[in-house]
Amino acid sequence: MDSSRTSRRAFLLSASGCVAHVLFSAACAPRSTRARWTAPINPTVRTAPFARLDAIGAGAWALVSTPLGGDRTTFANGGIIAGRTGVVVVEGFYRDAGAAWLAQQARELTGRWPTHVVLTHYHVDHASGVSAYADNAVRPQLHVTAPTRAAALGGTPVAPTRSEALTRAFADVVLTRTDRESRIDLGDRVVTLEPVHGHTNSDLIVHDQDAAITFSGDLVWNGMFPNYVDAQPVALHAQVDRLVSMVSKRQLLVPGHGAVADADAMRRYRGLLESLEQAARAGFSAGRSPQEAAASYVVPAALGEWMAGKPAVERAMQAWWRALR
């Protein structure tokens, strides 16, 4: 492999986090699996080369990102929750154009520019474009945890590139406390922000209980092996167990990546995490290395098709080894 390709791969791995994870995992999957990865289960109301909006409830839409076609404007999922007095949008996406597109869709669908923006965590594909929401007379409130703000502005390897626009966006934020839930009152509905740990130390889960809708960020992946780059495996699995118990037949969950998940999809995801944990604990007890355990790991056929590249599985095993030590 020539040096330019090596350096590019190293850059993706170190600087892009979930971006590299998605691209490498998809490259290892059959074309048919890639095509089904983001297949809709709800009506689609808007489409773009990089994403679509699926209607998931009254005044609620999921942005499902479709980056495998080559356009990475959004890259991660997000969405819109609209009430009588305000509109919440979830995520800042990979590029400014992604946030600008979602804000425009919010205005067209609800008659309002977003009044609130929530970031589920600080990773580059969820936070980089957040400053685009302020390009309007209505400057929405930005809701994040203090760890998200610190990491996004601190130049960590999987955070956005520091810029003046990003610094301005994070200068005036509503910091969600990490020890209790907070609420956004939209007049006729309330959105709850629940701080947790699992995918990172800065995760926020966004709930609209009345509409039976949850945005999980990257605590949940649908159809693709999750990224453990910053994960705390024990906490992650505990949160997923709780989310599975919440998602009933009438409730939907918008994952960080992949199609909107129903109860069956959530049970398959929990099964994937359980199988990984069993393999990790067995390998650790046997004195094997994370790489050896990853090399022998196979996703159980009963769980269906999952895109799981070798680097992703190795990263997960390494995270479990750190936890088990």
C-alpha positions as CSV (number, residue, x, y, z in Angstrom):
1,M,0.0,0.0,0.0
2,D,1.5,3.4,-0.9
3,S,2.1,6.1,1.7
4,S,-0.7,8.4,0.6
5,R,-3.3,5.6,1.0
6,T,-1.8,4.6,4.4
7,S,-1.9,8.2,5.7
8,R,-5.5,8.7,4.5
9,R,-6.6,5.5,6.2
10,A,-4.8,6.6,9.4
11,F,-6.5,10.0,9.2
12,L,-9.9,8.4,8.8
13,L,-9.4,6.1,11.7
14,S,-8.0,8.7,14.1
15,A,-10.0,11.8,13.1
16,S,-13.3,10.6,11.9
17,G,-14.4,8.0,14.4
18,C,-17.9,6.9,13.3
19,V,-17.3,8.1,9.7
20,A,-14.5,5.7,9.2
21,H,-16.3,3.0,11.1
22,V,-19.4,3.2,8.8
23,L,-17.3,3.3,5.6
24,F,-15.1,0.4,6.5
25,S,-17.9,-1.8,7.8
26,A,-20.0,-1.1,4.7
27,A,-17.0,-2.0,2.5
28,C,-17.0,-5.5,4.0
29,A,-20.7,-6.1,3.4
30,P,-22.5,-7.5,0.3
31,R,-24.1,-5.0,-1.9
32,S,-27.6,-6.4,-1.1
33,T,-27.0,-5.8,2.6
34,R,-25.8,-2.2,2.0
35,A,-28.9,-1.5,0.0
36,R,-31.2,-2.7,2.8
37,W,-29.4,-0.9,5.6
38,T,-31.6,2.2,5.6
39,A,-34.8,0.8,4.1
40,P,-37.8,2.8,5.4
41,I,-40.5,1.4,7.6
42,N,-42.4,4.7,7.7
43,P,-43.7,7.0,4.9
44,T,-41.0,9.2,3.4
45,V,-41.9,12.9,2.9
46,R,-38.6,14.4,1.7
47,T,-35.5,13.0,0.0
48,A,-32.0,14.3,-0.8
49,P,-28.9,12.6,-2.2
50,F,-27.6,12.3,1.4
51,A,-30.7,11.6,3.5
52,R,-34.5,11.4,3.7
53,L,-37.2,12.4,6.1
54,D,-39.6,9.7,7.4
55,A,-42.8,10.6,9.1
56,I,-42.7,8.9,12.5
57,G,-45.6,10.5,14.3
58,A,-47.7,13.6,14.6
59,G,-45.4,16.6,14.1
60,A,-42.3,14.3,14.2
61,W,-39.9,13.2,11.5
62,A,-36.7,11.1,11.4
63,L,-33.8,12.2,9.2
64,V,-32.3,8.9,8.1
65,S,-28.9,9.5,6.6
66,T,-27.8,7.5,3.5
67,P,-24.1,8.1,3.2
68,L,-23.2,4.9,1.3
69,G,-24.2,6.5,-1.9
70,G,-21.2,8.8,-1.5
71,D,-22.7,12.0,-0.2
72,R,-21.8,12.5,3.4
73,T,-23.5,15.8,4.0
74,T,-25.4,14.5,7.1
75,F,-23.8,11.1,7.7
76,A,-25.6,10.6,11.0
77,N,-29.3,10.4,11.7
78,G,-31.4,13.1,13.4
79,G,-34.9,14.5,13.2
80,I,-37.6,17.1,14.0
81,I,-40.2,17.3,16.8
82,A,-42.6,20.2,16.4
83,G,-45.0,21.7,19.0
84,R,-47.3,24.6,19.2
85,T,-44.7,27.0,20.5
86,G,-41.4,25.6,19.2
87,V,-39.5,23.1,17.1
88,V,-36.7,20.8,18.3
89,V,-34.2,19.5,15.8
90,V,-31.8,16.7,16.8
91,E,-28.1,16.6,15.7
92,G,-25.7,19.0,14.0
93,F,-24.5,16.5,11.4
94,Y,-21.2,16.1,9.5
95,R,-21.4,19.3,7.4
96,D,-23.1,22.7,7.7
97,A,-25.2,21.9,4.7
98,G,-26.8,19.0,6.5
99,A,-28.0,21.1,9.4
100,A,-29.1,23.8,7.0
101,W,-31.1,21.3,5.1
102,L,-32.9,19.9,8.2
103,A,-33.6,23.5,9.4
104,Q,-35.2,24.3,6.0
105,Q,-37.3,21.1,6.1
106,A,-38.4,22.1,9.6
107,R,-39.6,25.5,8.3
108,E,-41.4,24.0,5.3
109,L,-43.1,21.3,7.3
110,T,-43.9,23.3,10.5
111,G,-43.8,26.9,9.5
112,R,-41.0,27.6,11.9
113,W,-37.2,27.7,11.9
114,P,-35.9,25.4,14.7
115,T,-36.1,27.0,18.2
116,H,-34.1,24.3,19.9
117,V,-31.2,22.1,18.8
118,V,-30.1,19.0,20.7
119,L,-26.8,17.2,20.2
120,T,-26.8,13.6,21.4
121,H,-23.0,13.6,21.8
122,Y,-19.9,15.4,20.4
123,H,-18.6,13.1,17.6
124,V,-17.7,14.8,14.4
125,D,-20.7,13.3,12.4
126,H,-23.2,14.6,14.9
127,A,-21.8,18.0,15.8
128,S,-19.7,19.6,13.0
129,G,-22.5,21.5,11.2
130,V,-24.3,22.9,14.2
131,S,-23.4,26.5,13.5
132,A,-25.6,26.5,10.4
133,Y,-28.7,26.6,12.6
134,A,-27.7,30.1,13.6
135,D,-27.8,31.4,10.0
136,N,-31.2,32.9,10.5
137,A,-33.0,35.7,12.4
138,V,-34.1,33.1,14.9
139,R,-31.1,31.8,16.8
140,P,-32.1,28.5,18.4
141,Q,-31.1,27.4,21.8
142,L,-28.4,24.7,21.7
143,H,-28.8,21.9,24.3
144,V,-25.8,19.7,25.2
145,T,-24.1,18.2,28.2
146,A,-21.0,19.9,29.6
147,P,-18.8,16.9,28.5
148,T,-20.1,17.4,24.9
149,R,-19.3,21.1,24.9
150,A,-15.8,20.4,26.4
151,A,-15.0,17.6,23.9
152,A,-16.4,19.5,20.9
153,L,-14.2,22.5,21.6
154,G,-11.2,20.5,22.9
155,G,-9.9,19.0,19.7
156,T,-10.2,15.4,20.7
157,P,-9.6,12.9,17.8
158,V,-13.2,12.2,17.0
159,A,-14.6,15.7,17.7
160,P,-15.3,18.4,15.1
161,T,-12.4,20.5,13.8
162,R,-12.2,23.6,15.9
163,S,-13.3,26.7,14.1
164,E,-14.6,30.2,14.8
165,A,-18.1,29.2,13.8
166,L,-18.1,26.2,16.0
167,T,-16.8,28.2,19.0
168,R,-19.6,30.8,18.5
169,A,-22.2,28.0,18.3
170,F,-21.0,26.6,21.6
171,A,-20.6,30.0,23.3
172,D,-24.2,30.3,24.4
173,V,-25.7,26.9,25.2
174,V,-28.2,25.4,27.6
175,L,-26.1,22.8,29.5
176,T,-28.0,19.7,30.4
177,R,-27.1,18.5,33.8
178,T,-25.5,15.0,33.8
179,D,-27.3,13.9,37.0
180,R,-30.9,14.4,36.0
181,E,-33.3,14.9,33.1
182,S,-34.2,18.2,31.6
183,R,-37.3,19.3,29.6
184,I,-38.1,21.4,26.6
185,D,-41.7,22.7,26.7
186,L,-43.1,23.0,23.2
187,G,-46.6,24.2,24.3
188,D,-48.6,21.1,23.5
189,R,-45.8,18.5,24.0
190,V,-42.7,18.1,26.2
191,V,-39.4,16.8,25.0
192,T,-37.2,15.1,27.7
193,L,-33.4,15.1,27.5
194,E,-31.9,12.2,29.5
195,P,-28.1,12.3,30.1
196,V,-26.5,8.8,30.1
197,H,-23.1,7.1,29.5
198,G,-22.5,4.3,27.1
199,H,-21.4,5.3,23.6
200,T,-19.5,8.3,25.1
201,N,-19.4,10.0,28.5
202,S,-21.6,12.7,27.0
203,D,-24.7,11.0,25.6
204,L,-28.2,12.5,25.6
205,I,-31.3,10.5,24.8
206,V,-34.2,12.5,23.4
207,H,-37.7,11.3,24.4
208,D,-41.2,12.4,23.4
209,Q,-43.2,10.0,25.5
210,D,-46.6,11.2,24.4
211,A,-45.7,10.5,20.8
212,A,-43.8,7.3,21.7
213,I,-40.6,8.5,19.9
214,T,-37.0,8.2,21.1
215,F,-33.8,9.5,19.5
216,S,-30.9,7.5,20.9
217,G,-27.9,8.9,19.1
218,D,-25.2,6.2,18.7
219,L,-26.2,4.2,21.7
220,V,-28.2,2.3,19.1
221,W,-27.1,1.2,15.6
222,N,-29.5,-0.6,13.2
223,G,-28.1,-3.1,10.8
224,M,-24.4,-2.1,11.4
225,F,-22.1,-3.2,14.2
226,P,-21.8,-0.3,16.7
227,N,-18.7,1.8,17.1
228,Y,-16.9,1.3,20.4
229,V,-14.3,4.0,19.9
230,D,-15.3,5.9,23.1
231,A,-17.7,3.3,24.5
232,Q,-18.1,2.1,28.0
233,P,-19.3,-1.4,27.3
234,V,-21.0,-2.2,30.6
235,A,-22.9,1.1,30.6
236,L,-23.7,0.8,26.9
237,H,-25.3,-2.6,27.3
238,A,-27.3,-1.5,30.3
239,Q,-28.7,1.5,28.5
240,V,-29.6,-0.7,25.5
241,D,-31.4,-3.2,27.8
242,R,-33.4,-0.3,29.2
243,L,-34.2,1.1,25.7
244,V,-35.4,-2.3,24.6
245,S,-37.8,-2.4,27.5
246,M,-39.1,1.0,26.5
247,V,-39.7,0.4,22.8
248,S,-43.1,-1.3,22.6
249,K,-44.9,-2.2,19.4
250,R,-46.3,1.3,19.1
251,Q,-43.0,3.1,19.9
252,L,-40.2,3.9,17.5
253,L,-36.6,4.6,18.1
254,V,-34.3,6.7,15.8
255,P,-30.8,5.2,16.0
256,G,-27.6,7.1,15.3
257,H,-27.2,5.2,12.1
258,G,-29.4,2.9,10.0
259,A,-33.2,2.8,9.6
260,V,-35.7,3.7,12.2
261,A,-36.0,0.8,14.7
262,D,-39.1,-0.9,16.0
263,A,-39.3,-3.4,18.9
264,D,-38.0,-6.4,16.7
265,A,-35.0,-4.4,15.5
266,M,-34.2,-3.4,19.1
267,R,-34.3,-7.0,20.3
268,R,-31.9,-8.0,17.5
269,Y,-29.6,-5.2,18.4
270,R,-29.6,-6.3,22.1
271,G,-28.9,-9.9,20.9
272,L,-25.9,-8.6,19.0
273,L,-24.5,-6.9,22.0
274,E,-25.1,-9.9,24.2
275,S,-23.3,-12.2,21.7
276,L,-20.4,-9.8,21.6
277,E,-20.2,-9.6,25.4
278,Q,-20.2,-13.4,25.7
279,A,-17.4,-13.8,23.2
280,A,-15.4,-11.0,24.9
281,R,-15.7,-12.5,28.4
282,A,-14.9,-16.0,27.2
283,G,-11.8,-14.7,25.3
284,F,-10.6,-12.6,28.2
285,S,-11.0,-15.5,30.6
286,A,-9.1,-17.8,28.3
287,G,-6.1,-15.4,28.1
288,R,-6.6,-14.5,24.5
289,S,-5.9,-11.1,23.0
290,P,-8.7,-8.8,21.7
291,Q,-7.5,-9.4,18.2
292,E,-7.7,-13.2,18.6
293,A,-11.2,-12.9,20.0
294,A,-12.3,-10.6,17.2
295,A,-10.9,-13.0,14.6
296,S,-13.1,-15.8,15.8
297,Y,-16.2,-13.8,16.4
298,V,-19.2,-14.3,14.0
299,V,-22.5,-12.6,14.3
300,P,-25.1,-15.3,15.1
301,A,-27.2,-16.1,12.0
302,A,-30.4,-15.8,14.1
303,L,-29.8,-12.1,14.4
304,G,-30.0,-11.5,10.7
305,E,-27.5,-9.5,8.6
306,W,-25.2,-7.0,10.2
307,M,-22.4,-5.0,8.6
308,A,-19.4,-5.8,10.8
309,G,-16.0,-5.1,9.5
310,K,-12.9,-6.6,11.2
311,P,-11.7,-3.2,12.6
312,A,-15.1,-2.6,14.2
313,V,-15.1,-6.0,16.0
314,E,-11.5,-5.5,17.1
315,R,-12.3,-2.1,18.5
316,A,-15.3,-3.5,20.4
317,M,-13.1,-6.3,21.9
318,Q,-10.5,-3.8,22.9
319,A,-13.1,-1.8,24.8
320,W,-14.3,-4.9,26.6
321,W,-10.7,-5.8,27.5
322,R,-10.3,-2.4,29.1
323,A,-13.5,-2.8,31.0
324,L,-12.7,-6.4,32.2
325,R,-9.3,-5.4,33.4
